[in-house]
Amino acid sequence: MTRRQHLAPSTPRRDFSLARAHEPAPAALHVLGASTPGSVRGQLETSPLPDGLTASILGQALPHAQASKIAHWLVPLNQACERYEIDRSARRLAAFLGHVSLESKDLGATTESLTYRDAHRINGEFRAIKTDVEAAAYVRAPHALANRVYANRIGNGDEASGDGWRYRGRGLVQLTGRANYAALSRALGVDFIAQPDLVASSKYAAASAGYFWMSKGLNELADAEMYVSLSLRINPSLENFRERESRRRTALDAICGALLLKDTSVALRGLS
């Protein structure tokens, strides 16, 4: 995750107030047709939200998230998206929000629990587990499971080191592994190796997601609409790719709807 360090904001910081909420109109997008170079839809998708996310837009982008979660994460998400250049276009922002919503269970979880009740599901979820019989030993045993499946990878030590549990998924995109925690420590100047729980905190969960996003080159993949490659850099399995794409498209419609409504309002004011 050290390919790119975070960049300082190139524009003045904005006041992301809950009170400033535009009502997006995604239902109007069907008249614009598909996104093609030079099309109105294409222009919307490559445009930034001039005032950042509002509670209304974020709520439409993540329709299954509770209102309290929208309110709680609005400012940290805006700050992360600005800092890591995710807010430069609707495509980037929608892809980010789509994956964040899935990884965080609609902004409701910032720590991987690894508590499973079914051995077959464990076997299907983790490549390190080879059979249902082997998986049975890890039912309702999250510490042992984390140490088994994350051992000797992503910078972690062996199973006995405890690194698998210590550096399990945290933050809004489930940052995982000692190497990734170390990279985030260097980027933000905070010792997450010694204090891994901080990654799940309100202060750093969104920032860690934004840093991961930029460091993995996901802004560029969103620009190029290479969504399969983008998803694989977050999770090596495409098992839930359809759900990720559905969430991304929902977010994209909400953001483009807000942009369309804003452009229409500006045009009408110019005619008055």
Phi, psi and omega in degrees: 000017184259010185298320179223132174276162180293151181256147175291146179304135181269355179230158179302145181292142185261161176266102183274083186268141175296335184288334182271099182227116173272147178268108180292155182232066183298336181297335181282350186289339184295337181283348183273345181077194183284159177281118175226157180306125179088348179286163178299316179298317179299320178294321178296316184294334180261009179259150175274160169280113188299331181249013182074184179288142170248170178301321181294312181295315180297322178295323177286325180290326179238074190293343181265356179281141178292149181302324180295326178288321176301313181297319183293319188262357185302306182293311178302322178293317178298318180296317179295318182293326176288314184297322185254019171063023177285334183277010182287342178204158177298324180297313179298311185296318181293318178297317179300310182294323179299314180287322177300317183297322179287313184295327183260008183054057179059048176067017183260349183221132177238008177222133178289126184273320181061025175262113182239143179259352188233123182295322182297323179292321177300314180300321180283336185275327188237124182292336180290341178264126190261333184219162176295327179296314177298319183296331183302332181290345186249007176294128182054035179226069188298321180298311182296320180296314180300316181293331178284309190280338180255009181290141173058034175207161181053035179083000181282157173279196182285180185301323182287343183291335183080003182296329182301313178285318184298322183245040176289178185298129175217162181088180185283350170237019175058060175302129188226139172099142182304320182298318179289324176295321179293319179296319178295323178300315179294323183290320186257353180070030179233139182276085178282345175294316179280332183231066185297333181296339179298332180298331181273355185284161179302328183290327189239350184297317179285321179298320179295323178294316179295318179296314178303316183301310181291318185295333179270003179073027186282337173299315182293323178291324176293319177304319183274001182058037178264073192282335175292311179299321179299313181297321181294334178283343176267318181217123184293355177255141176260018184301322181251026182298322180299319178292320177300316180293321178299317179293320178298315181294322177299315179295320181295319177298319180295316182290316179295325176298319178294320178295319180296316180297319180295315180297321179294319180295320178296317180297318180293323178294326179291334180274343185280000000 
